[in-house]
Amino acid sequence: MSHATNTDILKRLRRAEGHLATVVRMVAESRDGLTIAQQMQAVIKALEKTKQMLILDHIDHHLGEAGPLPPEVQQKIAEFREITKYL
């Protein structure tokens, strides 16, 4: 599967885009700094989660093309996938 056709990734990017548009509007309207910062945090979290999904999708897509893998390789891939949550 291409990353461009992964609907979950596209949905999350659109959500982040909506949050960012809200931040831009709030700044233009001279809204409260705390409220703007909260919206900015929503943008950051949305992008971080999307980045993690993209990386996992990339791992699954490209390693999945390799065919059946031995159990020890599958275990290493599982560990690699697990560490991506710290990106």
C-alpha positions as CSV (number, residue, x, y, z in Angstrom):
1,M,0.0,0.0,0.0
2,S,1.2,3.4,-0.9
3,H,1.4,6.0,1.9
4,A,-0.8,8.2,-0.3
5,T,-3.6,5.7,-0.3
6,N,-3.5,5.1,3.5
7,T,-6.8,6.8,4.5
8,D,-5.9,6.9,8.2
9,I,-2.8,8.9,7.5
10,L,-4.7,11.2,5.2
11,K,-7.4,11.7,7.8
12,R,-4.9,12.6,10.5
13,L,-3.1,15.0,8.2
14,R,-6.4,16.7,7.4
15,R,-7.2,17.0,11.1
16,A,-3.8,18.6,11.8
17,E,-4.4,20.9,8.9
18,G,-7.8,21.9,10.4
19,H,-6.1,22.6,13.8
20,L,-3.4,24.7,12.2
21,A,-6.0,26.7,10.3
22,T,-7.7,27.4,13.6
23,V,-4.4,28.5,15.1
24,V,-3.8,30.9,12.2
25,R,-7.3,32.3,12.6
26,M,-6.9,32.7,16.4
27,V,-3.6,34.6,16.0
28,A,-5.1,36.9,13.4
29,E,-8.0,37.6,15.8
30,S,-5.5,38.3,18.6
31,R,-7.0,35.5,20.8
32,D,-5.7,34.6,24.2
33,G,-2.2,33.1,24.2
34,L,-3.1,30.1,26.4
35,T,-5.9,29.1,24.0
36,I,-3.6,29.5,21.0
37,A,-0.9,27.4,22.8
38,Q,-3.5,24.7,23.5
39,Q,-4.5,24.6,19.8
40,M,-0.8,24.5,18.8
41,Q,-0.3,21.5,21.0
42,A,-3.2,19.8,19.3
43,V,-1.4,20.4,15.9
44,I,1.9,19.0,17.3
45,K,0.3,15.9,18.7
46,A,-1.7,15.2,15.5
47,L,1.5,15.5,13.5
48,E,3.5,13.3,15.9
49,K,0.9,10.6,15.8
50,T,0.7,10.8,12.0
51,K,4.5,10.6,11.7
52,Q,4.5,7.4,13.8
53,M,1.7,5.9,11.7
54,L,3.6,6.7,8.5
55,I,6.8,5.1,9.8
56,L,5.0,2.0,10.9
57,D,3.2,1.8,7.5
58,H,6.5,2.2,5.8
59,I,8.1,-0.7,7.9
60,D,5.1,-3.0,7.2
61,H,4.9,-2.1,3.5
62,H,8.6,-2.6,2.7
63,L,9.3,-5.5,4.9
64,G,6.1,-7.2,3.9
65,E,7.4,-7.3,0.3
66,A,10.2,-9.5,1.5
67,G,7.9,-12.5,1.9
68,P,7.7,-14.9,4.8
69,L,10.3,-14.1,7.5
70,P,11.9,-16.3,10.0
71,P,10.5,-16.0,13.6
72,E,13.7,-14.3,14.9
73,V,13.5,-11.7,12.2
74,Q,9.8,-11.1,12.9
75,Q,10.7,-10.6,16.6
76,K,13.3,-8.0,15.7
77,I,10.8,-6.2,13.5
78,A,8.3,-6.2,16.4
79,E,10.9,-4.7,18.6
80,F,11.7,-2.1,16.0
81,R,8.0,-1.2,15.6
82,E,7.7,-0.9,19.4
83,I,10.6,1.6,19.7
84,T,9.0,3.9,17.1
85,K,6.7,5.2,19.8
86,Y,9.6,7.1,21.2
87,L,10.1,9.1,17.9
